Amino acid sequence: MRWKTPFSFKAAWEACRSPSQGVYWAGLCWSGGRPRWPTHYVLVLQRAILTHCYLNYKVFSLVSGCYLCYHNVETLDLLFCSCNYAWEMWYSISGIFGCELQKVNVVQDLVAMFNQRFNGKKNKLASIVFTAVLYFIWKERNERMHNDLCRAPLELAKCIIWEVLDVMGVTLQDVL
């Protein structure tokens, strides 16, 4: 390889690497928030969250009901999309943005819907809220499973809003 300009590592990197297309969910992931929120989001998309269905598949024997709605077998898609508790969370949070979501049954469809609905200036705020909701639904599930602590969906939605405002360095008076 012959360099036309003086050597630089940046030029060498650009010449050697093959740029790949970005993944459809990256815009919602790394735009801010607490570090554990996007990390949890990536685990959800990679289906690496240890739900009861997944653990039963890996030869652990557990009671497999959903801790949030007390119905059905706990799967990743049920926990974050189909569960009535989770859907109330998504519905109340989307109402803040003045947007109604269609009920979906698969996490990837939920991500695609958020990508489609929230573009432009609202994208950063929407992505922070999206990752926060995923994280807090999982946290609520764990609180119910391990500590027998239950919160109503509206109470959890308020908690998420306060956390997001705190992350963004905004007070409620600034928003209103």
FENVENDA-V200977 format. One record per residue. N is the residue number from 1. RES is the residue in one letter. SS is DSSP state (alpha for helix, beta for strand, coil for the rest). D_LAST is the distance of its C-alpha to the last C-alpha in whole Angstrom. Layout:
# FENVENDA-V200977
n=N res=RES ss=SS d_last=D_LAST
n=N res=RES ss=SS d_last=D_LAST
This chain:
# FENVENDA-V200977
n=1 res=M ss=coil d_last=59
n=2 res=R ss=coil d_last=60
n=3 res=W ss=coil d_last=57
n=4 res=K ss=coil d_last=57
n=5 res=T ss=coil d_last=55
n=6 res=P ss=coil d_last=55
n=7 res=F ss=coil d_last=54
n=8 res=S ss=coil d_last=50
n=9 res=F ss=alpha d_last=49
n=10 res=K ss=alpha d_last=46
n=11 res=A ss=alpha d_last=48
n=12 res=A ss=alpha d_last=50
n=13 res=W ss=alpha d_last=47
n=14 res=E ss=alpha d_last=46
n=15 res=A ss=alpha d_last=50
n=16 res=C ss=alpha d_last=50
n=17 res=R ss=coil d_last=47
n=18 res=S ss=coil d_last=47
n=19 res=P ss=coil d_last=43
n=20 res=S ss=coil d_last=42
n=21 res=Q ss=coil d_last=39
n=22 res=G ss=coil d_last=36
n=23 res=V ss=coil d_last=35
n=24 res=Y ss=coil d_last=33
n=25 res=W ss=coil d_last=30
n=26 res=A ss=alpha d_last=30
n=27 res=G ss=alpha d_last=27
n=28 res=L ss=alpha d_last=25
n=29 res=C ss=alpha d_last=27
n=30 res=W ss=coil d_last=27
n=31 res=S ss=coil d_last=23
n=32 res=G ss=coil d_last=22
n=33 res=G ss=coil d_last=21
n=34 res=R ss=coil d_last=23
n=35 res=P ss=alpha d_last=27
n=36 res=R ss=alpha d_last=28
n=37 res=W ss=alpha d_last=25
n=38 res=P ss=alpha d_last=27
n=39 res=T ss=alpha d_last=31
n=40 res=H ss=alpha d_last=30
n=41 res=Y ss=alpha d_last=29
n=42 res=V ss=alpha d_last=32
n=43 res=L ss=alpha d_last=34
n=44 res=V ss=alpha d_last=33
n=45 res=L ss=alpha d_last=34
n=46 res=Q ss=coil d_last=37
n=47 res=R ss=coil d_last=38
n=48 res=A ss=coil d_last=39
n=49 res=I ss=coil d_last=37
n=50 res=L ss=coil d_last=39
n=51 res=T ss=coil d_last=39
n=52 res=H ss=alpha d_last=41
n=53 res=C ss=alpha d_last=43
n=54 res=Y ss=alpha d_last=43
n=55 res=L ss=alpha d_last=45
n=56 res=N ss=alpha d_last=47
n=57 res=Y ss=alpha d_last=48
n=58 res=K ss=coil d_last=49
n=59 res=V ss=coil d_last=51
n=60 res=F ss=coil d_last=49
n=61 res=S ss=coil d_last=49
n=62 res=L ss=coil d_last=46
n=63 res=V ss=coil d_last=45
n=64 res=S ss=coil d_last=43
n=65 res=G ss=beta d_last=40
n=66 res=C ss=coil d_last=37
n=67 res=Y ss=coil d_last=35
n=68 res=L ss=coil d_last=32
n=69 res=C ss=coil d_last=33
n=70 res=Y ss=coil d_last=37
n=71 res=H ss=coil d_last=38
n=72 res=N ss=coil d_last=40
n=73 res=V ss=beta d_last=41
n=74 res=E ss=coil d_last=38
n=75 res=T ss=coil d_last=38
n=76 res=L ss=alpha d_last=36
n=77 res=D ss=alpha d_last=35
n=78 res=L ss=alpha d_last=34
n=79 res=L ss=alpha d_last=32
n=80 res=F ss=alpha d_last=30
n=81 res=C ss=alpha d_last=30
n=82 res=S ss=alpha d_last=32
n=83 res=C ss=coil d_last=32
n=84 res=N ss=alpha d_last=30
n=85 res=Y ss=alpha d_last=28
n=86 res=A ss=alpha d_last=27
n=87 res=W ss=alpha d_last=26
n=88 res=E ss=alpha d_last=24
n=89 res=M ss=alpha d_last=22
n=90 res=W ss=alpha d_last=22
n=91 res=Y ss=alpha d_last=21
n=92 res=S ss=alpha d_last=18
n=93 res=I ss=alpha d_last=16
n=94 res=S ss=alpha d_last=17
n=95 res=G ss=alpha d_last=16
n=96 res=I ss=alpha d_last=12
n=97 res=F ss=coil d_last=14
n=98 res=G ss=coil d_last=15
n=99 res=C ss=coil d_last=18
n=100 res=E ss=coil d_last=21
n=101 res=L ss=coil d_last=24
n=102 res=Q ss=coil d_last=27
n=103 res=K ss=coil d_last=29
n=104 res=V ss=coil d_last=31
n=105 res=N ss=coil d_last=34
n=106 res=V ss=coil d_last=34
n=107 res=V ss=alpha d_last=32
n=108 res=Q ss=alpha d_last=33
n=109 res=D ss=alpha d_last=32
n=110 res=L ss=alpha d_last=28
n=111 res=V ss=alpha d_last=28
n=112 res=A ss=alpha d_last=30
n=113 res=M ss=alpha d_last=27
n=114 res=F ss=alpha d_last=24
n=115 res=N ss=alpha d_last=26
n=116 res=Q ss=alpha d_last=26
n=117 res=R ss=alpha d_last=23
n=118 res=F ss=coil d_last=21
n=119 res=N ss=coil d_last=22
n=120 res=G ss=alpha d_last=21
n=121 res=K ss=alpha d_last=18
n=122 res=K ss=alpha d_last=16
n=123 res=N ss=alpha d_last=20
n=124 res=K ss=alpha d_last=19
n=125 res=L ss=alpha d_last=16
n=126 res=A ss=alpha d_last=18
n=127 res=S ss=alpha d_last=21
n=128 res=I ss=alpha d_last=19
n=129 res=V ss=alpha d_last=18
n=130 res=F ss=alpha d_last=21
n=131 res=T ss=alpha d_last=23
n=132 res=A ss=alpha d_last=21
n=133 res=V ss=alpha d_last=22
n=134 res=L ss=alpha d_last=25
n=135 res=Y ss=alpha d_last=26
n=136 res=F ss=alpha d_last=24
n=137 res=I ss=alpha d_last=26
n=138 res=W ss=alpha d_last=29
n=139 res=K ss=alpha d_last=28
n=140 res=E ss=alpha d_last=28
n=141 res=R ss=alpha d_last=31
n=142 res=N ss=alpha d_last=33
n=143 res=E ss=alpha d_last=32
n=144 res=R ss=alpha d_last=33
n=145 res=M ss=alpha d_last=36
n=146 res=H ss=alpha d_last=37
n=147 res=N ss=alpha d_last=35
n=148 res=D ss=coil d_last=35
n=149 res=L ss=coil d_last=31
n=150 res=C ss=coil d_last=29
n=151 res=R ss=coil d_last=26
n=152 res=A ss=coil d_last=24
n=153 res=P ss=alpha d_last=23
n=154 res=L ss=alpha d_last=19
n=155 res=E ss=alpha d_last=20
n=156 res=L ss=alpha d_last=20
n=157 res=A ss=alpha d_last=17
n=158 res=K ss=alpha d_last=15
n=159 res=C ss=alpha d_last=17
n=160 res=I ss=alpha d_last=17
n=161 res=I ss=alpha d_last=13
n=162 res=W ss=alpha d_last=13
n=163 res=E ss=alpha d_last=16
n=164 res=V ss=alpha d_last=15
n=165 res=L ss=alpha d_last=12
n=166 res=D ss=alpha d_last=15
n=167 res=V ss=alpha d_last=17
n=168 res=M ss=alpha d_last=15
n=169 res=G ss=coil d_last=14
n=170 res=V ss=coil d_last=11
n=171 res=T ss=coil d_last=9
n=172 res=L ss=alpha d_last=6
n=173 res=Q ss=alpha d_last=5
n=174 res=D ss=alpha d_last=6
n=175 res=V ss=alpha d_last=4
n=176 res=L ss=coil d_last=0
